[in-house]
Amino acid sequence: MRFAGAGAAGTVRRALVAAARSTRRCSRPCRNVLLSSWLGRESDPPAPEGSDPVGEALVRRYLAAFGPAATADLRAWCGLAGLPGAVAAIREELVTFRDERGRELLDLPGV
């Protein structure tokens, strides 16, 4: 799956899945190769320490499709536990609501 603004994350994920599948079928040892050879281009530089641009893009895309939603809903949907940092990084971009149980719901403005 590839998300806008996610750089090579979608391509990397597909390459890793393909590599895992191919190693299960062959009897020879796994051969390590550079990521750039899988991508056919140089890989994107790593994000600055403490930032998560892929996680931020994931949060934005999820909220665009399913918002307003609680952060627990987002974690249940994607299965990733490391998204609170991404939510915190873009919190100023988001609008908040409370549901009938008092949970904080996040959404994109104007959606």
N, C-alpha and C positions, 0 to 999 in steps of 0.2 A: 504494500500500500504506500502511496507517495502523497505527501502533503505539500501544498504550496509553501514556499519559504523554508522547507525542511532540508534544503541542500541535497546531498546524496544519500540521505537516510533511507529512503525507499529503495533505491538501487542497491545499497549495501545490504539491506535486509534480504532482498531477493537473492543476491549473490551468496550470502551466508547460508540461506536455506538450500540453494542449489548445491553448494559445496557439501553440506551435511548429507544431503540425499545421495550424492555421487560417492561419498566415502563409504556409505553403508552398503552399496552394491559392489564395490570393488574389493578384491582381496589384498591389493597392494597397500603399502603405507600411504598415508595422506601426504600430498605435496603442498607445501606452503608457498604462496605466491604473493606478490605485492597487490595491495588493494587497487592501485592504478591499473594493473593489468586486467582486473575484473571489470572495472568501470570503463576502460578504454580512454581514460583521461586522468589527469591528476586529481586526487581527492581534495575536497574542500578543507581548508585549515581548521583545526579544532576551535571550538567556541572558547571565548575567554573564560578563565576560571570563575566559577560561580554562576555562569549563565547557562541557559538551556533553550536555545532557539527552536529546537525541534519540539520540545515539550510545550513551549509557548504556542507554536503553530498548531499543535494537536489540540490544546485547550481552545484556541480560537475557532478551529474547524468544528470541534464538538459542540461548542455553544452556538455556532451559526446554524447547526442542524437540529440540535435538541434542547437549546436553552429556552427558558431559564432552567438551571440545574444546580444541584448541590455538588460539592467536590466529591462526596461519597458516590454519587451517581457516575461521575466521570471515572473514578477509580474502578468501579464495578464494570463499566463498559469496556475499558481498555486493559484492565488488569495490571496497570503500572502503579507502584506505590510512590514513586519519586516525583509526582506531579505537584505537590504543594509548593515547591520552590518556583515552578513555572507559573502557577496561579498567583503567587505572591508578586512575581516580577511584572505581571500585566494587570494587577488588581486595579490600578488607577484608570485603566482603559475600560473597566467593566462597571456595570450598574448592578446594584444588589437589591434583593427583595427578601421578604420572609414568607414562608408558607404557613399553613394553618398549624403546623407542629412547632413553629419557631425556628426551623432550619434556615440558614442563609442560602439563598439561591443567587447564582451569578448569571449574568447575561451580557451580550454585547449591546451597546447603545444603538438605538434606532433599528433594531431587528424585529 
